[in-house]
């Protein structure tokens, strides 16, 4: 017994604005049925003593501390600017 029908696959493809042939719909129906079957197998596992996780790997913040450091001066930054006004880059208008 299939857990998903070809009509359901066609309906989802239509919603996603995907054109699928009859052969593709048949192939996708079989593939999705296998995926759903695998997910159902996972539901049978005993997870009572398994701690919930948000990620399979332990993540750490690898960014450096945000520290104030000397930077490029305004004059030095503006020396290569094609157009500048009051110490700021002047760019073309994008809104009317």
MDAnalysis code that builds the backbone (N, CA, C; Angstrom):
import MDAnalysis as mda
import numpy as np

u = mda.Universe.empty(288, n_residues=96, atom_resindex=np.repeat(np.arange(96), 3), trajectory=True)
u.add_TopologyAttr("name", ["N", "CA", "C"] * 96)
u.add_TopologyAttr("resid", np.arange(1, 97))
u.add_TopologyAttr("resname", ["UNK", "UNK", "UNK", "UNK", "UNK", "UNK", "UNK", "UNK", "UNK", "UNK", "UNK", "UNK", "UNK", "UNK", "UNK", "UNK", "UNK", "UNK", "UNK", "UNK", "UNK", "UNK", "UNK", "UNK", "UNK", "UNK", "UNK", "UNK", "UNK", "UNK", "UNK", "UNK", "UNK", "UNK", "UNK", "UNK", "UNK", "UNK", "UNK", "UNK", "UNK", "UNK", "UNK", "UNK", "UNK", "UNK", "UNK", "UNK", "UNK", "UNK", "UNK", "UNK", "UNK", "UNK", "UNK", "UNK", "UNK", "UNK", "UNK", "UNK", "UNK", "UNK", "UNK", "UNK", "UNK", "UNK", "UNK", "UNK", "UNK", "UNK", "UNK", "UNK", "UNK", "UNK", "UNK", "UNK", "UNK", "UNK", "UNK", "UNK", "UNK", "UNK", "UNK", "UNK", "UNK", "UNK", "UNK", "UNK", "UNK", "UNK", "UNK", "UNK", "UNK", "UNK", "UNK", "UNK"])
u.atoms.positions = np.array([
    [0.844, -1.191, 0.000],
    [0.000, 0.000, 0.000],
    [0.886, 1.250, 0.000],
    [0.614, 2.136, -0.909],
    [1.391, 3.351, -1.031],
    [0.938, 4.378, 0.000],
    [1.904, 5.075, 0.586],
    [1.593, 6.090, 1.596],
    [1.324, 7.453, 0.965],
    [1.588, 7.551, -0.337],
    [1.327, 8.794, -1.063],
    [0.875, 8.420, -2.475],
    [-0.082, 9.161, -2.985],
    [-0.614, 8.835, -4.304],
    [0.030, 9.711, -5.380],
    [-0.098, 9.248, -6.620],
    [0.428, 10.026, -7.739],
    [-0.322, 11.349, -7.852],
    [-1.604, 11.347, -7.526],
    [-2.382, 12.598, -7.557],
    [-1.844, 13.600, -6.534],
    [-1.449, 13.113, -5.367],
    [-0.879, 14.013, -4.355],
    [0.446, 14.592, -4.841],
    [1.263, 13.772, -5.470],
    [2.540, 14.243, -6.012],
    [2.286, 15.301, -7.078],
    [1.326, 15.060, -7.958],
    [0.997, 16.035, -8.999],
    [0.468, 17.330, -8.385],
    [-0.332, 17.204, -7.334],
    [-0.882, 18.385, -6.674],
    [0.248, 19.235, -6.061],
    [1.173, 18.593, -5.368],
    [2.291, 19.321, -4.769],
    [3.162, 19.938, -5.862],
    [3.379, 19.216, -6.946],
    [4.166, 19.758, -8.064],
    [3.467, 20.988, -8.638],
    [2.153, 20.924, -8.763],
    [1.389, 22.078, -9.260],
    [1.533, 23.271, -8.316],
    [1.425, 23.032, -7.017],
    [1.581, 24.116, -6.042],
    [2.972, 24.733, -6.107],
    [3.975, 23.907, -6.399],
    [5.354, 24.382, -6.482],
    [5.681, 24.914, -7.880],
    [4.681, 24.935, -8.742],
    [4.836, 25.407, -10.116],
    [5.892, 24.591, -10.870],
    [5.854, 23.263, -10.655],
    [6.772, 22.357, -11.330],
    [6.004, 21.546, -12.366],
    [6.535, 21.463, -13.561],
    [5.926, 20.632, -14.591],
    [6.541, 19.239, -14.495],
    [5.708, 18.240, -14.230],
    [6.195, 16.862, -14.146],
    [5.421, 16.004, -15.135],
    [6.151, 15.113, -15.783],
    [5.520, 14.172, -16.709],
    [4.912, 13.027, -15.903],
    [4.139, 12.182, -16.594],
    [3.544, 11.010, -15.928],
    [4.639, 10.094, -15.375],
    [5.707, 9.936, -16.149],
    [6.815, 9.071, -15.708],
    [7.496, 9.661, -14.474],
    [7.711, 10.977, -14.477],
    [8.332, 11.630, -13.324],
    [7.426, 11.542, -12.095],
    [6.128, 11.705, -12.295],
    [5.184, 11.608, -11.185],
    [5.208, 10.208, -10.586],
    [5.288, 9.202, -11.440],
    [5.356, 7.819, -10.966],
    [6.649, 7.585, -10.178],
    [7.777, 8.068, -10.721],
    [9.069, 7.901, -10.057],
    [9.083, 8.636, -8.707],
    [8.569, 9.864, -8.692],
    [8.536, 10.636, -7.447],
    [7.617, 9.987, -6.415],
    [6.525, 9.413, -6.872],
    [5.611, 8.724, -5.948],
    [6.327, 7.575, -5.254],
    [7.076, 6.797, -6.023],
    [7.822, 5.674, -5.441],
    [8.895, 6.171, -4.477],
    [9.637, 7.198, -4.878],
    [10.708, 7.716, -4.027],
    [10.160, 8.307, -2.731],
    [9.094, 9.089, -2.841],
    [8.509, 9.700, -1.638],
    [7.906, 8.643, -0.726],
    [7.346, 7.586, -1.301],
    [6.808, 6.496, -0.490],
    [7.921, 5.841, 0.329],
    [9.092, 5.666, -0.274],
    [10.228, 5.090, 0.453],
    [10.705, 6.024, 1.561],
    [10.726, 7.322, 1.278],
    [11.157, 8.302, 2.289],
    [10.191, 8.311, 3.467],
    [8.904, 8.293, 3.174],
    [7.897, 8.276, 4.239],
    [8.012, 6.990, 5.043],
    [8.262, 5.876, 4.361],
    [8.437, 4.595, 5.056],
    [9.622, 4.632, 5.998],
    [10.719, 5.238, 5.564],
    [11.899, 5.352, 6.422],
    [11.587, 6.220, 7.639],
    [10.870, 7.320, 7.435],
    [10.498, 8.191, 8.554],
    [9.615, 7.442, 9.546],
    [8.740, 6.595, 9.049],
    [7.892, 5.799, 9.946],
    [8.722, 4.802, 10.748],
    [9.769, 4.248, 10.132],
    [10.670, 3.349, 10.869],
    [11.359, 4.094, 12.006],
    [11.743, 5.337, 11.766],
    [12.398, 6.126, 12.808],
    [11.460, 6.372, 13.984],
    [10.173, 6.476, 13.727],
    [9.195, 6.691, 14.799],
    [9.115, 5.495, 15.741],
    [9.561, 4.324, 15.286],
    [9.510, 3.121, 16.117],
    [10.674, 3.029, 17.099],
    [11.689, 3.866, 16.932],
    [12.856, 3.814, 17.811],
    [12.517, 4.322, 19.207],
    [13.139, 3.696, 20.206],
    [12.964, 4.127, 21.592],
    [13.915, 5.297, 21.851],
    [13.362, 6.465, 22.029],
    [14.178, 7.669, 22.249],
    [13.947, 8.266, 23.633],
    [13.428, 7.472, 24.549],
    [13.123, 7.982, 25.889],
    [14.356, 8.519, 26.604],
    [15.494, 7.850, 26.456],
    [16.708, 8.269, 27.162],
    [17.671, 9.052, 26.275],
    [17.172, 9.565, 25.176],
    [18.008, 10.341, 24.259],
    [17.746, 11.822, 24.513],
    [18.832, 12.532, 24.791],
    [18.713, 13.963, 25.073],
    [18.474, 14.719, 23.758],
    [17.517, 15.634, 23.751],
    [17.264, 16.402, 22.526],
    [18.482, 17.240, 22.142],
    [18.715, 17.351, 20.844],
    [19.826, 18.154, 20.352],
    [19.321, 19.115, 19.286],
    [20.020, 20.221, 19.153],
    [19.681, 21.155, 18.088],
    [20.620, 20.978, 16.908],
    [21.742, 20.319, 17.139],
    [22.718, 20.096, 16.082],
    [23.526, 18.858, 16.434],
    [23.931, 18.107, 15.418],
    [24.662, 16.868, 15.694],
    [26.082, 17.114, 16.165],
    [26.632, 18.283, 15.859],
    [27.982, 18.623, 16.292],
    [27.916, 19.718, 17.347],
    [28.853, 19.673, 18.276],
    [28.918, 20.733, 19.281],
    [29.470, 21.994, 18.618],
    [28.683, 23.040, 18.640],
    [29.093, 24.282, 17.992],
    [29.634, 25.259, 19.012],
    [30.665, 25.960, 18.596],
    [31.248, 26.991, 19.446],
    [31.369, 28.262, 18.629],
    [31.288, 29.386, 19.291],
    [31.484, 30.654, 18.628],
    [32.972, 30.806, 18.315],
    [33.309, 30.813, 17.046],
    [34.720, 30.874, 16.664],
    [35.139, 32.287, 16.266],
    [34.263, 33.247, 16.484],
    [34.589, 34.618, 16.135],
    [35.469, 35.237, 17.208],
    [36.287, 36.158, 16.787],
    [37.150, 36.852, 17.740],
    [36.324, 37.842, 18.549],
    [36.869, 38.297, 19.639],
    [36.194, 39.309, 20.450],
    [36.103, 40.601, 19.655],
    [35.036, 41.332, 19.854],
    [34.838, 42.600, 19.173],
    [35.586, 43.676, 19.947],
    [36.764, 44.035, 19.441],
    [37.601, 45.015, 20.108],
    [37.833, 46.208, 19.192],
    [37.855, 47.397, 19.775],
    [38.117, 48.608, 19.008],
    [39.595, 48.643, 18.656],
    [39.877, 48.837, 17.360],
    [41.258, 48.915, 16.890],
    [41.367, 50.096, 15.930],
    [42.588, 50.574, 15.742],
    [42.803, 51.637, 14.770],
    [42.405, 51.151, 13.396],
    [41.796, 52.049, 12.619],
    [41.311, 51.683, 11.306],
    [41.809, 52.692, 10.289],
    [41.325, 52.590, 9.103],
    [41.677, 53.518, 8.043],
    [41.043, 54.871, 8.354],
    [41.803, 55.939, 8.151],
    [41.245, 57.271, 8.396],
    [40.242, 57.615, 7.301],
    [39.369, 58.569, 7.585],
    [38.367, 58.994, 6.614],
    [39.045, 59.506, 5.355],
    [40.094, 60.323, 5.513],
    [40.799, 60.869, 4.350],
    [41.392, 59.759, 3.485],
    [41.972, 58.757, 4.128],
    [42.568, 57.658, 3.381],
    [41.503, 56.824, 2.673],
    [40.360, 56.624, 3.326],
    [39.269, 55.859, 2.719],
    [38.670, 56.611, 1.535],
    [38.609, 57.910, 1.613],
    [37.982, 58.719, 0.575],
    [38.893, 59.009, -0.615],
    [40.190, 58.761, -0.488],
    [41.108, 59.140, -1.568],
    [40.846, 58.358, -2.854],
    [40.290, 57.172, -2.775],
    [39.984, 56.383, -3.977],
    [38.501, 56.415, -4.340],
    [37.704, 57.165, -3.607],
    [36.272, 57.238, -3.885],
    [36.041, 58.036, -5.161],
    [35.217, 57.535, -6.087],
    [34.952, 58.286, -7.307],
    [34.203, 59.587, -7.021],
    [33.382, 59.586, -5.977],
    [32.636, 60.783, -5.614],
    [32.444, 60.772, -4.104],
    [32.615, 61.957, -3.493],
    [32.583, 62.036, -2.027],
    [31.971, 63.368, -1.620],
    [31.237, 63.350, -0.504],
    [30.691, 64.597, 0.024],
    [30.639, 64.490, 1.545],
    [31.171, 65.453, 2.224],
    [31.172, 65.528, 3.683],
    [31.737, 64.275, 4.340],
    [32.791, 63.707, 3.737],
    [33.444, 62.541, 4.320],
    [32.675, 61.248, 4.151],
    [31.740, 61.220, 3.199],
    [30.962, 60.008, 2.947],
    [30.989, 59.701, 1.455],
    [30.880, 58.417, 1.120],
    [30.821, 58.024, -0.286],
    [29.526, 58.554, -0.887],
    [29.609, 59.155, -2.053],
    [28.425, 59.627, -2.759],
    [28.113, 58.605, -3.842],
    [26.884, 58.096, -3.828],
    [26.475, 57.073, -4.786],
    [25.245, 57.571, -5.540],
    [24.964, 56.978, -6.710],
    [23.784, 57.399, -7.460],
    [22.504, 57.075, -6.692],
    [21.489, 57.911, -6.885],
    [20.177, 57.661, -6.269],
    [19.582, 56.386, -6.834],
    [18.964, 55.586, -5.973],
    [18.287, 54.388, -6.465],
    [16.778, 54.488, -6.264],
    [16.337, 55.467, -5.501],
    [14.916, 55.693, -5.266],
    [14.542, 57.056, -5.815],
    [13.348, 57.146, -6.337],
    [12.893, 58.438, -6.848],
    [12.136, 59.193, -5.784],
])
